[in-house]
């Protein structure tokens, strides 16, 4: 009888050990993974503008991927393009044919300086306006070991898209007239006081240092209404247009074309709505 009980006990222990081994070998029951549906925090936004006189319509590319196409002189893309943040290559090429001028069949490529071809460092959650500026025949820099081929080149502005205060829109001004010298923008309402954006140098996006520093990328509050927008060289009116400022809207105004010319490259005032 004792021998029979010991046999049963031995069998029970073996069965329990076997069950434990089987349980231990089973896969862990992990929850089913689900994709993240929230917004990405590793993107940047780019608004592309063709502001180079006589340049053909351009296609803009980021990392060789088209993001804005067939942008003619004096035109901007309809909206910001969202691209991955980080070190990226900015490039523009003629929508048909070639850019021409001193570039010939070469693309317009972002360069951080005359002697390099550094890619652009795009910060996450940041918006940029990217202008193509200068003339088709801007000479190649004479800097030793220069990689800049001359002709049209990029100007990248970091957008400060702060909402205007109540009752206002926001306006900023850039001088993109290659032979314009120092230019100002004067906004004159039907009644009331004019707003002046004074003495901008060609391609300048800031001026001064320390207490006198001014960032032209920031928007200035301007009361809602309709304005005569004049680009002036001193007291001489170079070009003008009408600008209607709406509540909460942000406007980039830039001078375009070439002074003392007519036709397609005549001086102009261009307006981009940034929001």
Order of alpha helices (4+ residues) and beta strands (2+ residues): alpha-beta-beta-beta-beta-beta-beta-beta-beta-beta-beta-beta-beta-beta-beta-beta-beta-beta-beta-beta-beta-beta
